[in-house]
Amino acid sequence: MAPDLDDRMAPRLTMKSDKELRADAEMLFLSGIEAADAGNVTAQRVTLDGESLAIRDVLGHQEVYDLLKYNRIFVVGFGKAVCPMAESISEILKERIDSGVIITTYGTAADLERMEVIEASHPLPDANGLQGAMRVMSLLTASDDNDLIIALISGGGSALFTMPSPGITLNDIQALTTQLLKCGASIHEVNAVRKHISQVKGGLLARIAYPSSVISLMISDVTEDRVDAIASGPTAPDPSTYVDAHNILKKYHLLHDTAPAIRSHIESGCRGVIPDTPKKGDAVFSKVKNMIMANNMTALRAIARKARNIGYLPFILSSRMDGDTRRSAKLFASMLKELIGPPRCLPRHTCIISGGEMTARISGRGKGGRNQDFCLALVPLIDGLDRVAILSAGTDGVDGHTDAAGAFINQGTNALAKKKGFDLSTTLHNYDSHSLFKQTKSLVVTGRTRTNVMDIQIVLAD
């Protein structure tokens, strides 16, 4: 998205210090999180007029439900941002809700009337997630064609909403999930496998709920807002197959290390012994609507508005940053040198904004996350860029297995790291970005947030 030259403020004349640039970057990041707050966007996009329930998605499409047509309303939900959504739905529908089950991460539960809240583990599933999935299945199995199911879904739902296929144990799922997260597989590849060893993913929840009416409200944490990928698409047609799942395990050399029960199940699916997940056109989706309440662009646009208000010319680059962190860092650095390095394409006081979700191929014994690894890989690549500040962080407030959302770097980070005794090559090799950024006081720490719309990169070129 090109900068809006006609709508920008008068050019800011003064340069800002490194400390001021960092403060601006962090403030802009928080403004993006606030704009994508799962509770707020749900309250804004879901309205009740008498008994008419109207729901509007991020593209402006609207669905209207006459609640008088339904005997019961059930609410189910799973994901990192699901409790704020459930709070808003509870406030809107109140006593119209018959009952519900919400599965969220540990430490994020809310007190919800008429809904049972279960805390479970992410990114590795646990017994609580399994128990929660059983409660959801029990509730929806008892529904009929006169009922309305409101499904609240956000990123993290794949781990939190866990029901292995028959014969596969929770331990099997945990072991494979760990392998998939470490091998560098894309989220779409990970989900293709998850869907084919589950009783609820890949459209199978829609099959369980059928013939009830289902409206899924989603906070998107995937590029292109693919509803089949958010929480592994429990209410969406699944374009992937058992053959895809088999090939992905083979691609990452996991096939022979996978639990025999998983391997046997997927091979049975490849031979057609067991049916594949429901596809587009299946009758189970005839009464299902999947609607996006917020996405990465929701946050990016809010950041652009805020940046303009404080004197920067905003430039939204993309909401589809993906791929390996190291390769992405090289491409990102090349782009920055074209745009803000000499000869400069963009004017001073520019704010370049991007988002998406990269993957990190973990090795070594270090600690970090994809945003911290991306920033560390950028450090030696931004030599020659003057007065630049870069932040990359996750909107859920969690980057890998750390207490940080991401990290902040500038043209002085390399020298500061050396002063603290870090060798960049060694640190990169060990994937130990967290240690370096902790020692240089460059971590971005927000705590858990009320949303999950992937990651955000903010570049301030002053």
VOVEXMAR-984408 format. One record per residue (C-alpha): residue in three letters; z, y, x. Coordinates in nm, 3 decimals. Example, Ala and Ser with C-alpha at 12.3 -4.5 7.8 and 13.67 -1.06 7.14 Angstrom:
[atom 'Ala', [0.780, -0.450, 1.230]]
[atom 'Ser', [0.714, -0.106, 1.367]]
//
This chain:
[atom 'Met', [0.000, 0.000, 0.000]]
[atom 'Ala', [-0.109, 0.328, 0.159]]
[atom 'Pro', [0.134, 0.618, 0.180]]
[atom 'Asp', [0.123, 0.853, -0.115]]
[atom 'Leu', [0.015, 1.172, 0.062]]
[atom 'Asp', [0.007, 1.384, -0.253]]
[atom 'Asp', [0.359, 1.298, -0.360]]
[atom 'Arg', [0.554, 1.320, -0.037]]
[atom 'Met', [0.812, 1.581, 0.050]]
[atom 'Ala', [0.749, 1.866, 0.287]]
[atom 'Pro', [0.746, 1.728, 0.644]]
[atom 'Arg', [1.088, 1.701, 0.809]]
[atom 'Leu', [1.090, 1.910, 1.125]]
[atom 'Thr', [1.393, 1.775, 1.312]]
[atom 'Met', [1.420, 1.449, 1.503]]
[atom 'Lys', [1.708, 1.214, 1.425]]
[atom 'Ser', [1.936, 1.044, 1.675]]
[atom 'Asp', [1.932, 0.665, 1.721]]
[atom 'Lys', [2.262, 0.648, 1.532]]
[atom 'Glu', [2.116, 0.846, 1.241]]
[atom 'Leu', [1.805, 0.627, 1.231]]
[atom 'Arg', [2.017, 0.313, 1.210]]
[atom 'Ala', [2.226, 0.465, 0.932]]
[atom 'Asp', [1.909, 0.555, 0.742]]
[atom 'Ala', [1.765, 0.205, 0.785]]
[atom 'Glu', [2.082, 0.040, 0.657]]
[atom 'Met', [2.106, 0.282, 0.365]]
[atom 'Leu', [1.744, 0.210, 0.270]]
[atom 'Phe', [1.808, -0.164, 0.288]]
[atom 'Leu', [2.107, -0.131, 0.054]]
[atom 'Ser', [1.900, 0.074, -0.189]]
[atom 'Gly', [1.654, -0.215, -0.209]]
[atom 'Ile', [1.934, -0.462, -0.279]]
[atom 'Glu', [2.074, -0.236, -0.551]]
[atom 'Ala', [1.735, -0.206, -0.721]]
[atom 'Ala', [1.698, -0.586, -0.732]]
[atom 'Asp', [2.054, -0.653, -0.850]]
[atom 'Ala', [2.015, -0.960, -1.071]]
[atom 'Gly', [2.259, -0.841, -1.336]]
[atom 'Asn', [2.112, -0.495, -1.363]]
[atom 'Val', [1.748, -0.605, -1.383]]
[atom 'Thr', [1.836, -0.864, -1.647]]
[atom 'Ala', [2.014, -0.600, -1.854]]
[atom 'Gln', [1.715, -0.367, -1.817]]
[atom 'Arg', [1.451, -0.625, -1.907]]
[atom 'Val', [1.628, -0.814, -2.186]]
[atom 'Thr', [1.703, -0.619, -2.505]]
[atom 'Leu', [1.831, -0.717, -2.849]]
[atom 'Asp', [1.734, -0.525, -3.161]]
[atom 'Gly', [1.906, -0.682, -3.458]]
[atom 'Glu', [1.803, -1.048, -3.424]]
[atom 'Ser', [1.490, -0.971, -3.223]]
[atom 'Leu', [1.523, -1.060, -2.855]]
[atom 'Ala', [1.264, -0.888, -2.632]]
[atom 'Ile', [1.208, -0.983, -2.267]]
[atom 'Arg', [0.982, -0.788, -2.030]]
[atom 'Asp', [0.882, -0.913, -1.685]]
[atom 'Val', [0.801, -0.724, -1.364]]
[atom 'Leu', [0.435, -0.693, -1.463]]
[atom 'Gly', [0.520, -0.545, -1.802]]
[atom 'His', [0.440, -0.858, -2.006]]
[atom 'Gln', [0.672, -0.898, -2.303]]
[atom 'Glu', [0.788, -1.192, -2.513]]
[atom 'Val', [0.977, -1.146, -2.839]]
[atom 'Tyr', [1.197, -1.412, -3.000]]
[atom 'Asp', [1.325, -1.405, -3.358]]
[atom 'Leu', [1.671, -1.553, -3.315]]
[atom 'Leu', [1.694, -1.633, -3.686]]
[atom 'Lys', [1.447, -1.917, -3.620]]
[atom 'Tyr', [1.692, -2.105, -3.399]]
[atom 'Asn', [1.997, -2.307, -3.492]]
[atom 'Arg', [2.156, -2.287, -3.150]]
[atom 'Ile', [2.115, -2.095, -2.824]]
[atom 'Phe', [2.205, -2.267, -2.497]]
[atom 'Val', [2.222, -2.092, -2.159]]
[atom 'Val', [2.181, -2.285, -1.835]]
[atom 'Gly', [2.144, -2.141, -1.488]]
[atom 'Phe', [2.145, -2.218, -1.118]]
[atom 'Gly', [2.097, -2.013, -0.803]]
[atom 'Lys', [2.263, -1.762, -0.572]]
[atom 'Ala', [2.213, -1.472, -0.814]]
[atom 'Val', [2.267, -1.655, -1.140]]
[atom 'Cys', [2.619, -1.534, -1.230]]
[atom 'Pro', [2.521, -1.165, -1.259]]
[atom 'Met', [2.230, -1.272, -1.479]]
[atom 'Ala', [2.462, -1.481, -1.696]]
[atom 'Glu', [2.705, -1.189, -1.728]]
[atom 'Ser', [2.427, -0.968, -1.862]]
[atom 'Ile', [2.298, -1.234, -2.103]]
[atom 'Ser', [2.652, -1.295, -2.224]]
[atom 'Glu', [2.699, -0.924, -2.289]]
[atom 'Ile', [2.368, -0.904, -2.478]]
[atom 'Leu', [2.397, -1.217, -2.694]]
[atom 'Lys', [2.775, -1.252, -2.721]]
[atom 'Glu', [2.875, -1.500, -2.992]]
[atom 'Arg', [2.513, -1.602, -3.051]]
[atom 'Ile', [2.543, -1.829, -2.748]]
[atom 'Asp', [2.648, -2.178, -2.851]]
[atom 'Ser', [2.736, -2.304, -2.502]]
[atom 'Gly', [2.608, -2.310, -2.145]]
[atom 'Val', [2.639, -2.438, -1.789]]
[atom 'Ile', [2.599, -2.217, -1.482]]
[atom 'Ile', [2.582, -2.349, -1.122]]
[atom 'Thr', [2.643, -2.095, -0.846]]
[atom 'Thr', [2.748, -2.084, -0.481]]
[atom 'Tyr', [3.109, -2.111, -0.373]]
[atom 'Gly', [3.298, -1.785, -0.403]]
[atom 'Thr', [3.058, -1.622, -0.652]]
[atom 'Ala', [3.180, -1.757, -0.987]]
[atom 'Ala', [3.235, -1.524, -1.281]]
[atom 'Asp', [3.448, -1.562, -1.593]]
[atom 'Leu', [3.191, -1.621, -1.866]]
[atom 'Glu', [3.268, -1.678, -2.231]]
[atom 'Arg', [3.100, -1.982, -2.387]]
[atom 'Met', [2.965, -2.095, -2.049]]
[atom 'Glu', [3.104, -2.342, -1.797]]
[atom 'Val', [3.071, -2.219, -1.439]]
[atom 'Ile', [3.046, -2.471, -1.156]]
[atom 'Glu', [3.049, -2.372, -0.787]]
[atom 'Ala', [2.845, -2.583, -0.547]]
[atom 'Ser', [2.703, -2.587, -0.194]]
[atom 'His', [2.397, -2.421, -0.042]]
[atom 'Pro', [2.174, -2.489, 0.153]]
[atom 'Leu', [2.292, -2.851, 0.159]]
[atom 'Pro', [2.361, -2.995, -0.188]]
[atom 'Asp', [2.700, -3.148, -0.264]]
[atom 'Ala', [2.881, -3.349, -0.532]]
[atom 'Asn', [2.957, -3.036, -0.735]]
[atom 'Gly', [2.587, -2.954, -0.761]]
[atom 'Leu', [2.526, -3.309, -0.877]]
[atom 'Gln', [2.802, -3.278, -1.137]]
[atom 'Gly', [2.658, -2.947, -1.256]]
[atom 'Ala', [2.310, -3.097, -1.292]]
[atom 'Met', [2.454, -3.382, -1.497]]
[atom 'Arg', [2.623, -3.128, -1.727]]
[atom 'Val', [2.295, -2.937, -1.768]]
[atom 'Met', [2.103, -3.256, -1.842]]
[atom 'Ser', [2.362, -3.364, -2.098]]
[atom 'Leu', [2.342, -3.029, -2.274]]
[atom 'Leu', [1.963, -3.019, -2.288]]
[atom 'Thr', [1.924, -3.382, -2.385]]
[atom 'Ala', [2.125, -3.303, -2.696]]
[atom 'Ser', [1.901, -3.006, -2.789]]
[atom 'Asp', [1.620, -3.027, -3.044]]
[atom 'Asp', [1.313, -2.835, -3.162]]
[atom 'Asn', [1.528, -2.584, -3.353]]
[atom 'Asp', [1.713, -2.471, -3.041]]
[atom 'Leu', [1.643, -2.200, -2.783]]
[atom 'Ile', [1.719, -2.267, -2.417]]
[atom 'Ile', [1.762, -1.964, -2.190]]
[atom 'Ala', [1.731, -2.080, -1.830]]
[atom 'Leu', [1.851, -1.839, -1.561]]
[atom 'Ile', [1.696, -1.929, -1.225]]
[atom 'Ser', [1.716, -1.773, -0.880]]
[atom 'Gly', [1.667, -1.871, -0.518]]
[atom 'Gly', [1.910, -2.132, -0.394]]
[atom 'Gly', [1.869, -2.330, -0.714]]
[atom 'Ser', [1.693, -2.613, -0.531]]
[atom 'Ala', [2.014, -2.704, -0.347]]
[atom 'Leu', [2.260, -2.611, -0.622]]
[atom 'Phe', [2.079, -2.800, -0.900]]
[atom 'Thr', [2.063, -3.152, -0.759]]
[atom 'Met', [1.987, -3.479, -0.938]]
[atom 'Pro', [1.828, -3.741, -0.709]]
[atom 'Ser', [1.572, -3.985, -0.842]]
[atom 'Pro', [1.709, -4.333, -0.929]]
[atom 'Gly', [1.810, -4.529, -0.621]]
[atom 'Ile', [1.837, -4.221, -0.397]]
[atom 'Thr', [2.187, -4.107, -0.300]]
[atom 'Leu', [2.327, -3.760, -0.244]]
[atom 'Asn', [2.372, -3.850, 0.123]]
[atom 'Asp', [2.001, -3.933, 0.143]]
[atom 'Ile', [1.916, -3.590, -0.002]]
[atom 'Gln', [2.154, -3.409, 0.232]]
[atom 'Ala', [2.011, -3.578, 0.542]]
[atom 'Leu', [1.649, -3.506, 0.445]]
[atom 'Thr', [1.729, -3.145, 0.350]]
[atom 'Thr', [1.881, -3.090, 0.694]]
[atom 'Gln', [1.570, -3.232, 0.861]]
[atom 'Leu', [1.332, -3.023, 0.650]]
[atom 'Leu', [1.522, -2.701, 0.717]]
[atom 'Lys', [1.518, -2.760, 1.093]]
[atom 'Cys', [1.159, -2.875, 1.138]]
[atom 'Gly', [0.996, -2.543, 1.048]]
[atom 'Ala', [0.835, -2.658, 0.722]]
[atom 'Ser', [0.739, -2.379, 0.482]]
[atom 'Ile', [0.936, -2.336, 0.160]]
[atom 'His', [0.638, -2.470, -0.037]]
[atom 'Glu', [0.632, -2.782, 0.178]]
[atom 'Val', [1.007, -2.830, 0.146]]
[atom 'Asn', [0.985, -2.791, -0.231]]
[atom 'Ala', [0.694, -3.035, -0.261]]
[atom 'Val', [0.918, -3.302, -0.111]]
[atom 'Arg', [1.225, -3.200, -0.312]]
[atom 'Lys', [1.034, -3.219, -0.639]]
[atom 'His', [0.935, -3.578, -0.578]]
[atom 'Ile', [1.283, -3.712, -0.512]]
[atom 'Ser', [1.447, -3.536, -0.807]]
[atom 'Gln', [1.499, -3.593, -1.179]]
[atom 'Val', [1.509, -3.221, -1.264]]
[atom 'Lys', [1.272, -3.031, -1.031]]
[atom 'Gly', [0.897, -2.986, -1.054]]
[atom 'Gly', [0.882, -2.933, -1.432]]
[atom 'Leu', [1.112, -3.224, -1.511]]
[atom 'Leu', [1.378, -2.999, -1.664]]
[atom 'Ala', [1.116, -2.879, -1.915]]
[atom 'Arg', [1.053, -3.244, -2.000]]
[atom 'Ile', [1.425, -3.299, -2.061]]
[atom 'Ala', [1.450, -2.989, -2.282]]
[atom 'Tyr', [1.136, -3.063, -2.484]]
[atom 'Pro', [1.081, -2.998, -2.777]]
[atom 'Ser', [1.328, -2.708, -2.760]]
[atom 'Ser', [1.191, -2.359, -2.688]]
[atom 'Val', [1.262, -2.256, -2.329]]
[atom 'Ile', [1.258, -1.908, -2.179]]
[atom 'Ser', [1.320, -1.903, -1.803]]
[atom 'Leu', [1.431, -1.574, -1.651]]
[atom 'Met', [1.372, -1.579, -1.276]]
[atom 'Ile', [1.471, -1.377, -0.972]]
[atom 'Ser', [1.186, -1.456, -0.733]]
[atom 'Asp', [1.263, -1.554, -0.375]]
[atom 'Val', [0.916, -1.679, -0.288]]
[atom 'Thr', [0.594, -1.512, -0.178]]
[atom 'Glu', [0.337, -1.458, -0.452]]
[atom 'Asp', [0.613, -1.515, -0.712]]
[atom 'Arg', [0.502, -1.873, -0.772]]
[atom 'Val', [0.718, -1.998, -1.060]]
[atom 'Asp', [0.657, -2.356, -0.946]]
[atom 'Ala', [0.835, -2.272, -0.619]]
[atom 'Ile', [1.141, -2.075, -0.737]]
[atom 'Ala', [1.429, -2.327, -0.725]]
[atom 'Ser', [1.156, -2.594, -0.699]]
[atom 'Gly', [1.009, -2.502, -1.038]]
[atom 'Pro', [1.225, -2.698, -1.285]]
[atom 'Thr', [1.047, -2.548, -1.588]]
[atom 'Ala', [0.699, -2.499, -1.437]]
[atom 'Pro', [0.395, -2.726, -1.397]]
[atom 'Asp', [0.394, -2.885, -1.052]]
[atom 'Pro', [0.067, -2.862, -0.854]]
[atom 'Ser', [0.200, -3.090, -0.579]]
[atom 'Thr', [0.188, -3.470, -0.580]]
[atom 'Tyr', [0.359, -3.771, -0.427]]
[atom 'Val', [0.072, -3.786, -0.179]]
[atom 'Asp', [0.147, -3.427, -0.074]]
[atom 'Ala', [0.515, -3.513, -0.024]]
[atom 'His', [0.420, -3.818, 0.184]]
[atom 'Asn', [0.181, -3.616, 0.400]]
[atom 'Ile', [0.439, -3.342, 0.462]]
[atom 'Leu', [0.694, -3.594, 0.586]]
[atom 'Lys', [0.424, -3.744, 0.806]]
[atom 'Lys', [0.316, -3.400, 0.935]]
[atom 'Tyr', [0.667, -3.319, 1.060]]
[atom 'His', [0.727, -3.673, 1.193]]
[atom 'Leu', [1.005, -3.736, 0.941]]
[atom 'Leu', [0.859, -4.031, 0.756]]
[atom 'His', [1.026, -4.303, 0.961]]
[atom 'Asp', [1.356, -4.111, 0.993]]
[atom 'Thr', [1.385, -4.068, 0.617]]
[atom 'Ala', [1.622, -4.288, 0.415]]
[atom 'Pro', [1.450, -4.613, 0.304]]
[atom 'Ala', [1.521, -4.530, -0.062]]
[atom 'Ile', [1.337, -4.198, -0.033]]
[atom 'Arg', [1.046, -4.348, 0.156]]
[atom 'Ser', [1.016, -4.633, -0.096]]
[atom 'His', [1.030, -4.392, -0.391]]
[atom 'Ile', [0.758, -4.163, -0.254]]
[atom 'Glu', [0.536, -4.456, -0.159]]
[atom 'Ser', [0.575, -4.596, -0.511]]
[atom 'Gly', [0.463, -4.260, -0.646]]
[atom 'Cys', [0.162, -4.257, -0.414]]
[atom 'Arg', [0.057, -4.598, -0.552]]
[atom 'Gly', [0.099, -4.480, -0.911]]
[atom 'Val', [0.383, -4.720, -0.982]]
[atom 'Ile', [0.592, -4.429, -1.111]]
[atom 'Pro', [0.450, -4.123, -1.289]]
[atom 'Asp', [0.404, -3.797, -1.102]]
[atom 'Thr', [0.571, -3.471, -1.200]]
[atom 'Pro', [0.425, -3.299, -1.513]]
[atom 'Lys', [0.115, -3.092, -1.450]]
[atom 'Lys', [-0.053, -2.793, -1.613]]
[atom 'Gly', [-0.153, -2.874, -1.970]]
[atom 'Asp', [0.131, -3.120, -2.027]]
[atom 'Ala', [0.277, -3.084, -2.378]]
[atom 'Val', [0.628, -3.032, -2.238]]
[atom 'Phe', [0.525, -2.678, -2.134]]
[atom 'Ser', [0.386, -2.580, -2.475]]
[atom 'Lys', [0.713, -2.408, -2.570]]
[atom 'Val', [0.809, -2.278, -2.224]]
[atom 'Lys', [0.782, -1.921, -2.093]]
[atom 'Asn', [0.858, -1.841, -1.727]]
[atom 'Met', [0.922, -1.472, -1.660]]
[atom 'Ile', [1.002, -1.287, -1.336]]
[atom 'Met', [1.286, -1.033, -1.370]]
[atom 'Ala', [1.281, -0.906, -1.009]]
[atom 'Asn', [1.098, -0.982, -0.687]]
[atom 'Asn', [1.060, -0.861, -0.332]]
[atom 'Met', [0.833, -0.576, -0.440]]
[atom 'Thr', [1.110, -0.454, -0.673]]
[atom 'Ala', [1.318, -0.386, -0.364]]
[atom 'Leu', [1.034, -0.254, -0.148]]
[atom 'Arg', [0.930, 0.006, -0.405]]
[atom 'Ala', [1.289, 0.125, -0.443]]
[atom 'Ile', [1.314, 0.162, -0.064]]
[atom 'Ala', [0.990, 0.361, -0.061]]
[atom 'Arg', [1.125, 0.600, -0.325]]
[atom 'Lys', [1.452, 0.646, -0.138]]
[atom 'Ala', [1.272, 0.694, 0.195]]
[atom 'Arg', [1.059, 0.972, 0.048]]
[atom 'Asn', [1.372, 1.140, -0.090]]
[atom 'Ile', [1.533, 1.159, 0.254]]
[atom 'Gly', [1.226, 1.290, 0.434]]
[atom 'Tyr', [1.017, 0.991, 0.541]]
[atom 'Leu', [0.659, 0.910, 0.449]]
[atom 'Pro', [0.682, 0.555, 0.309]]
[atom 'Phe', [0.419, 0.291, 0.374]]
[atom 'Ile', [0.453, -0.051, 0.206]]
[atom 'Leu', [0.280, -0.296, 0.434]]
[atom 'Ser', [0.323, -0.629, 0.252]]
[atom 'Ser', [0.562, -0.843, 0.049]]
[atom 'Arg', [0.415, -1.164, 0.191]]
[atom 'Met', [0.555, -1.190, 0.543]]
[atom 'Asp', [0.581, -1.561, 0.614]]
[atom 'Gly', [0.520, -1.817, 0.883]]
[atom 'Asp', [0.706, -1.884, 1.207]]
[atom 'Thr', [0.937, -1.603, 1.321]]
[atom 'Arg', [0.802, -1.598, 1.676]]
[atom 'Arg', [0.436, -1.578, 1.575]]
[atom 'Ser', [0.522, -1.323, 1.306]]
[atom 'Ala', [0.699, -1.108, 1.564]]
[atom 'Lys', [0.387, -1.097, 1.782]]
[atom 'Leu', [0.168, -0.997, 1.488]]
[atom 'Phe', [0.421, -0.742, 1.368]]
[atom 'Ala', [0.452, -0.582, 1.711]]
[atom 'Ser', [0.073, -0.558, 1.742]]
[atom 'Met', [0.055, -0.391, 1.403]]
[atom 'Leu', [0.327, -0.143, 1.495]]
[atom 'Lys', [0.152, -0.049, 1.817]]
[atom 'Glu', [-0.168, 0.017, 1.620]]
[atom 'Leu', [0.010, 0.229, 1.357]]
[atom 'Ile', [0.276, 0.420, 1.549]]
[atom 'Gly', [0.192, 0.371, 1.916]]
[atom 'Pro', [-0.043, 0.600, 2.103]]
[atom 'Pro', [-0.292, 0.694, 1.969]]
[atom 'Arg', [-0.086, 0.723, 1.655]]
[atom 'Cys', [-0.244, 0.637, 1.315]]
[atom 'Leu', [0.053, 0.734, 1.101]]
[atom 'Pro', [0.238, 1.067, 1.124]]
[atom 'Arg', [0.592, 1.100, 1.251]]
[atom 'His', [0.886, 1.047, 1.013]]
[atom 'Thr', [0.716, 0.736, 0.875]]
[atom 'Cys', [0.897, 0.448, 0.706]]
[atom 'Ile', [0.703, 0.118, 0.720]]
[atom 'Ile', [0.837, -0.141, 0.476]]
[atom 'Ser', [0.759, -0.510, 0.444]]
[atom 'Gly', [0.913, -0.822, 0.299]]
[atom 'Gly', [0.875, -1.195, 0.257]]
[atom 'Glu', [1.038, -1.498, 0.411]]
[atom 'Met', [0.964, -1.639, 0.753]]
[atom 'Thr', [1.076, -1.972, 0.894]]
[atom 'Ala', [1.256, -2.044, 1.218]]
[atom 'Arg', [1.204, -2.370, 1.406]]
[atom 'Ile', [1.560, -2.425, 1.529]]
[atom 'Ser', [1.620, -2.563, 1.879]]
[atom 'Gly', [1.876, -2.512, 2.151]]
[atom 'Arg', [2.246, -2.473, 2.084]]
[atom 'Gly', [2.255, -2.114, 1.972]]
[atom 'Lys', [2.340, -1.950, 1.644]]
[atom 'Gly', [2.132, -1.720, 1.428]]
[atom 'Gly', [1.898, -1.692, 1.132]]
[atom 'Arg', [1.533, -1.617, 1.069]]
[atom 'Asn', [1.584, -1.238, 1.055]]
[atom 'Gln', [1.794, -1.228, 1.371]]
[atom 'Asp', [1.547, -1.454, 1.550]]
[atom 'Phe', [1.257, -1.235, 1.436]]
[atom 'Cys', [1.432, -0.922, 1.566]]
[atom 'Leu', [1.519, -1.085, 1.897]]
[atom 'Ala', [1.158, -1.195, 1.944]]
[atom 'Leu', [1.048, -0.837, 1.874]]
[atom 'Val', [1.275, -0.680, 2.137]]
[atom 'Pro', [1.050, -0.735, 2.443]]
[atom 'Leu', [0.738, -0.668, 2.236]]
[atom 'Ile', [0.820, -0.310, 2.134]]
[atom 'Asp', [0.828, -0.172, 2.488]]
[atom 'Gly', [0.623, 0.145, 2.488]]
[atom 'Leu', [0.714, 0.240, 2.133]]
[atom 'Asp', [0.922, 0.557, 2.141]]
[atom 'Arg', [1.176, 0.654, 1.874]]
[atom 'Val', [1.142, 0.345, 1.661]]
[atom 'Ala', [1.418, 0.171, 1.464]]
[atom 'Ile', [1.368, -0.174, 1.310]]
[atom 'Leu', [1.586, -0.365, 1.064]]
[atom 'Ser', [1.519, -0.712, 0.927]]
[atom 'Ala', [1.767, -0.874, 0.687]]
[atom 'Gly', [1.802, -1.108, 0.392]]
[atom 'Thr', [1.864, -0.956, 0.050]]
[atom 'Asp', [2.120, -1.225, -0.035]]
[atom 'Gly', [2.334, -1.105, 0.255]]
[atom 'Val', [2.311, -1.436, 0.441]]
[atom 'Asp', [2.091, -1.509, 0.743]]
[atom 'Gly', [2.110, -1.870, 0.853]]
[atom 'His', [2.460, -2.010, 0.907]]
[atom 'Thr', [2.604, -1.671, 1.003]]
[atom 'Asp', [2.813, -1.394, 0.852]]
[atom 'Ala', [2.528, -1.144, 0.888]]
[atom 'Ala', [2.231, -1.051, 0.670]]
[atom 'Gly', [2.014, -0.976, 0.973]]
[atom 'Ala', [1.990, -0.740, 1.268]]
[atom 'Phe', [1.885, -0.395, 1.387]]
[atom 'Ile', [1.690, -0.317, 1.704]]
[atom 'Asn', [1.532, -0.016, 1.873]]
[atom 'Gln', [1.366, 0.074, 2.201]]
[atom 'Gly', [1.706, 0.060, 2.376]]
[atom 'Thr', [1.809, -0.292, 2.267]]
[atom 'Asn', [1.654, -0.464, 2.570]]
[atom 'Ala', [1.846, -0.252, 2.820]]
[atom 'Leu', [2.169, -0.285, 2.620]]
[atom 'Ala', [2.133, -0.665, 2.608]]
[atom 'Lys', [2.087, -0.680, 2.986]]
[atom 'Lys', [2.393, -0.460, 3.031]]
[atom 'Lys', [2.592, -0.711, 2.822]]
[atom 'Gly', [2.473, -0.992, 3.049]]
[atom 'Phe', [2.204, -1.145, 2.829]]
[atom 'Asp', [1.875, -1.277, 2.961]]
[atom 'Leu', [1.624, -1.243, 2.675]]
[atom 'Ser', [1.415, -1.545, 2.770]]
[atom 'Thr', [1.717, -1.773, 2.786]]
[atom 'Thr', [1.862, -1.638, 2.465]]
[atom 'Leu', [1.531, -1.683, 2.284]]
[atom 'His', [1.496, -2.036, 2.418]]
[atom 'Asn', [1.844, -2.123, 2.291]]
[atom 'Tyr', [1.788, -1.953, 1.954]]
[atom 'Asp', [2.111, -1.763, 2.018]]
[atom 'Ser', [2.020, -1.433, 1.855]]
[atom 'His', [2.355, -1.399, 1.677]]
[atom 'Ser', [2.553, -1.394, 2.001]]
[atom 'Leu', [2.336, -1.119, 2.148]]
[atom 'Phe', [2.340, -0.901, 1.838]]
[atom 'Lys', [2.712, -0.949, 1.792]]
[atom 'Gln', [2.783, -0.836, 2.147]]
[atom 'Thr', [2.550, -0.537, 2.115]]
[atom 'Lys', [2.700, -0.448, 1.774]]
[atom 'Ser', [2.355, -0.474, 1.617]]
[atom 'Leu', [2.425, -0.711, 1.327]]
[atom 'Val', [2.358, -0.599, 0.971]]
[atom 'Val', [2.652, -0.722, 0.763]]
[atom 'Thr', [2.663, -0.674, 0.386]]
[atom 'Gly', [2.852, -0.976, 0.257]]
[atom 'Arg', [2.704, -1.176, -0.027]]
[atom 'Thr', [2.500, -0.967, -0.267]]
[atom 'Arg', [2.409, -1.004, -0.634]]
[atom 'Thr', [2.044, -1.082, -0.572]]
[atom 'Asn', [1.804, -1.295, -0.367]]
[atom 'Val', [1.450, -1.157, -0.334]]
[atom 'Met', [1.371, -1.283, 0.017]]
[atom 'Asp', [1.390, -1.067, 0.329]]
[atom 'Ile', [1.310, -0.704, 0.407]]
[atom 'Gln', [1.187, -0.533, 0.722]]
[atom 'Ile', [1.228, -0.156, 0.760]]
[atom 'Val', [1.068, 0.036, 1.048]]
[atom 'Leu', [1.155, 0.402, 1.096]]
[atom 'Ala', [0.922, 0.587, 1.332]]
[atom 'Asp', [1.063, 0.932, 1.390]]
//
